[in-house]
Amino acid sequence: MTTLVLADTDPTKLAVDAIVIGVYSGDDDGKVALAAGSDSVAGAFGGNLTETLRMLGATGAVGEVTKLPSFGAVAAPMVVAVGLGAVPSSGETLRRAAGSAVRALAGNASVALVLPIGDDEVKAVAEGALLGGYRFTGYKSKPVTGQEPVRRIQLVVPDAASKVAKAATKRSATVAAAVARTRDWVNTAPNDLRPPQFADSVATAAREAGLTVQVLDEKALAKGGYGGILAVGLGSAAPPRLVRMAYEPAGARRRVALIGKGITFDTGGVSIKPAAGMWEMKSDMAGAAAVAATILAVAVLKPKVAVVAYAPMAENMASGSAYRPGDVVSMYNGKQVEVLNTDAEGRMILGDAMARACEDEPDYLFEVSTLTGGQVIALGNRIAGVMGSPALCERVRDAGDRVGEPAWPMPLPEDVRKGMDSDVADISQTNAKMDRAGHMLQGGVFLSEFVAEDVSWAHIDIAGPSYHSGEATGYWTKGGTGVPVRTLIELIEEIAGER
């Protein structure tokens, strides 16, 4: 596990394996500019550091890493320059730069980050450093030599005794641990994380954190009328689950509900998906992983707000017992749903969980899911789609901007809902008239049917941002990303401060 500490020592004297300094984009002659905090390091190189970096090809582009041996000029054997782009640096730029540098230094035991860090920047740099060093090696039979995460990171700050900096560092460690836990769950092979195992893992962690936990198995789900969760789980030999976790501090003025989609593997069911890339459907439980990890972090951070999280879990398989197109399913809130596409299974389990969550009378409801490929088509792989109560959607967008998890509010058009009228039931699961058009909006419209009228809510579609299939970049490593854990924590702490 990586340890992160504050230091205000001259970085040239630190006994670490590498010193990381920040550099800004070069001027017309191609020479980069050194960021604040690196004066003593530059002095140790006799004023030739920027010219040396230029000769090594450093441009200062955000996240670019350039290594050079110190040859005894400083105590550390290596100096690393990481690009910060143009002046000034944003929190997200520093987060990405710290992540890139720490990831590039895997295999080293200790690193010092000498970046332009004041009290306001500590949180971003600490998060980026911890998340950039994340590795998932759960199935490697032998360790990969030279790729071990950095064990100790020192953040060089103006005042290591600053209470603000200490609090920011402590919070960042908790948040990064929650993101890492989410990534671990998402990256776990689907044969090891079927609904019963996933529920056990989440419930065990929640109980250890002191949360109130309830797990409904298939018998309890049938008794409770959770028709949507049961329908999706029919095709699998591994039965579905619903995990409820509650954090309820005395004196809390507000109540927040979190709901996350937990499809541990999605074949599409009878409406089976194409084989190409289907292995990535192990990540279809990223929403449940995110809300579970979020409430675990809340248990540590202890904000003055009640939080109740629901994680409905099922495996969507094709078999003789699977639910079919044309089936009519009775949901938890009594609505009758005509199934048109068994691959639109997420909304079925979420509808049940959202209706149940509304019985807790939350002030705010946040639902997180890898719901639709339409989100990726509309907004790409980095920006989540947000639908629901307009004011709350804007708060989600603002919080996402602050933490580096961008989201964009989307509409819930009446014509989309009209096309979901069913001839035989209360509502169709999809809009057959639109087919795949506006598919992200169809998901949001369907889910709106399961939210109580007086509850402010936001549906966050993370189909793209939840899983990164490309090469590592910034503090995103390959695989699960942990989106939107940091956004949810930011929102919960913001709500805790409401009067």
Buried (B, 14 or more C-beta within 10 A) or exposed (E): EBEBEBBBEBBBEBEBBBBBBBBBBBEEEEBBBBBBBBEBBBEBBEEEBBEBBBEEEBBBBBBBBBBBEBEEBBBBBBBBBBBBBEEEBBBBBBBBBBBBBBBBBBEBEBBBBBBBBBBEBBBBBBBBBBBBBBBBEEEEEEEEEEEBBBBBBBBBBEEBEBEEBBEBBBBBBBBBBBBBBBBBBBBBEBEEBBBBBBBBBBBEBBEEBEBEBEBBBBEEBEEBBBBBBBBBBBBBEBBBBBBBBBBEBEEBEBBBBBBBBBBBBBBBBBBBBEEEEBEEBBBBBBBBBBBBBBBBBBBBBEBBBBBBBBBBBBBBBBEEEBBEBEBBBBBBBEBBBBBBBBBBBBBBBBBBBBBBBBEBEBBBBBBBBBBBBBBBEBBEBBBBBBBBBBEBBBBBBBBBBBBBBBBBBBEBBEEBBEBBEBEEBBBBBBBEEBEEEBBBBBBBBBBBBBBBEEBBBBBBBBBBBBBBEEEBBBBBBBBBBBBBBBBBBBBBBBBBEEE
